[in-house]
Each structure stands twice: as structure tokens, then as C-alpha cells.
Amino acid sequence: MFSIPSFFKKGATVSALRDLKVDMHSHLIPGIDDGSPDIATSLELLRGLWQVGYEKIIITPHIYRDLYPNDSESIKVGLKALTDAMEEQGIEITVEAAAEYYIDRHFESLIESDDVLSFGKKRYVLIEMSFVSISPNLENVVFSLVARGYQPILAHPERYNYLTNQLVFYRRLTNLGCLLQINLLSLVGYYGKSVQNWALALLKAGLISFLGTDLHHRQHLALLTDHQMDRRLTETICKYSFKNQELLE
């Protein structure tokens, strides 16, 4: 169907990532955020995700008014251009799009107007905070989403350094109805040892519902490919229960 990039040829025939089947956090719509810059790169990254075992990709461009002023319409247009290119190239992996919403007043206004991109039968919505400080309106946003029938998911809680070791905080957040998603590359030390240890602690505490690639570029894909047969990563994926597979439906 397509040629395999050189960094796949080292590897393994069975990937630890095949059990997940669905990735629900990536930045592969070209040219609209800090992810893939163009169609050709997006196609290469999608081919790579297929090669390591994914069957479906839910792309989640940033919506952050001050940096990435995307909206529902621009994301849908970008998805259409990407899927048209995929069809031309014969790439058969299933692709959908939602968004990764930065928690701010603009996002609150989108919730109020019911202009929110969700995915899955449970209407999941991916949200994120600043890496500098907690969003003061986090709980209000979670409450508003739940009240409107959405299921919020906080992206990469292991990477908010100001909340490291704050299990009480994350237990409260999950009790309010917000699920948590950690990045696969956190589990292999890409963001540093402290992030890796905190990600493992969140898993051990039973607080993580999803694993996501948060794929932005070739380096991320190369690392995922290099670690797809990693024994510790395989054991982690097998040990805990994740909701990724339900998104195939």
C-alpha cells in the first residue's frame, strides 16, 4: 500500500501499541497548530501510526484563541483536505477529528453556545491547561461540560509540574466527572524522569482512562516506533485497563 520509512525496518512485527487500536490525541491536520506543517507530513505520520498498530486516529488540533485560533469549521475543512489526500494515496486507516481545548473564557463561551467538537458515543471532549499554573475555571468547565452531556478528558496531567504528586487534586477532579489521559511518550521518559514517575504513579492510583500519542512530528513517531516493543511499555499497557478500544465503535 505504501513504502515503509527507514526507521521501521529495525523493528518488530508485533507492537505493544496494537492493543490500544485507537489514538485519541494527535496534531495531524496540517498547518493549523504546532503539529504537522503540511499534507505530506501528515500522510507520513498516519502511515507510521498504522505501521505501529493503530486502526483509528482521532486528531485533536489545539483551539486556543491567543495562539491557535481554530474553530469547528476550520478543523472540519482541514480534515476533509486530509481525508481526500488519504483516499488518493490509498491510506485506509480511519481518521476523525475533534479538538484539544485550552481552558479559558473563549472555551467557556463555546460551551455555552454548544459549539464543541466531541468524539465517541460518550461525547468525549479533550481539554488542557497552561503548563505554568492551574486554570482557575477548571472545575466550572468540567461541571458545564458534564451538565451538557459531554465527558471531559484532561490531557497529559503528568506534565503539569505544579501538580506533581497531587493525587488528592486528581481524585477530586475524576470524582467531578473528568477523565485523565497520559501521553505514551511520558511512559518512556521523553519528558524527563520525574514526569515518567508521576505518570506511573497516576496509573498505579487507577486514575488514567486513556493513553494518547500527542503526536506532533517525526521525532515523536520515531520514538514511538523505537519503543513499540519495549518490555516495560508492553507490561504497562497490558497491566492497566484503558478506554481507547471503545472508540472503535
Rosetta blueprint (number, residue, H / E / L):
1 M L
2 F L
3 S L
4 I L
5 P L
6 S H
7 F H
8 F H
9 K L
10 K L
11 G L
12 A L
13 T L
14 V L
15 S L
16 A H
17 L H
18 R H
19 D H
20 L L
21 K L
22 V E
23 D E
24 M L
25 H L
26 S E
27 H L
28 L L
29 I L
30 P L
31 G L
32 I L
33 D L
34 D L
35 G L
36 S L
37 P L
38 D L
39 I H
40 A H
41 T H
42 S H
43 L H
44 E H
45 L H
46 L H
47 R H
48 G H
49 L H
50 W H
51 Q H
52 V L
53 G L
54 Y L
55 E L
56 K E
57 I E
58 I E
59 I E
60 T L
61 P L
62 H E
63 I E
64 Y E
65 R L
66 D L
67 L L
68 Y E
69 P L
70 N L
71 D L
72 S H
73 E H
74 S H
75 I H
76 K H
77 V H
78 G H
79 L H
80 K H
81 A H
82 L H
83 T H
84 D H
85 A H
86 M H
87 E H
88 E H
89 Q H
90 G L
91 I L
92 E L
93 I L
94 T E
95 V E
96 E E
97 A E
98 A L
99 A L
100 E E
101 Y E
102 Y E
103 I L
104 D L
105 R H
106 H H
107 F H
108 E H
109 S H
110 L H
111 I H
112 E H
113 S L
114 D L
115 D L
116 V L
117 L L
118 S L
119 F E
120 G L
121 K L
122 K L
123 R L
124 Y E
125 V E
126 L E
127 I E
128 E E
129 M L
130 S L
131 F L
132 V L
133 S L
134 I L
135 S L
136 P L
137 N L
138 L H
139 E H
140 N H
141 V H
142 V H
143 F H
144 S H
145 L H
146 V H
147 A H
148 R L
149 G L
150 Y L
151 Q E
152 P E
153 I E
154 L E
155 A E
156 H L
157 P H
158 E H
159 R H
160 Y L
161 N H
162 Y H
163 L H
164 T L
165 N L
166 Q L
167 L H
168 V H
169 F H
170 Y H
171 R H
172 R H
173 L H
174 T H
175 N H
176 L L
177 G L
178 C L
179 L E
180 L E
181 Q E
182 I E
183 N E
184 L H
185 L H
186 S H
187 L H
188 V H
189 G L
190 Y L
191 Y L
192 G L
193 K H
194 S H
195 V H
196 Q H
197 N H
198 W H
199 A H
200 L H
201 A H
202 L H
203 L H
204 K H
205 A L
206 G L
207 L L
208 I L
209 S L
210 F E
211 L E
212 G E
213 T L
214 D L
215 L E
216 H L
217 H L
218 R H
219 Q H
220 H H
221 L H
222 A H
223 L H
224 L H
225 T H
226 D H
227 H H
228 Q L
229 M L
230 D L
231 R H
232 R H
233 L H
234 T H
235 E H
236 T H
237 I H
238 C H
239 K H
240 Y L
241 S L
242 F L
243 K L
244 N H
245 Q H
246 E H
247 L H
248 L H
249 E L
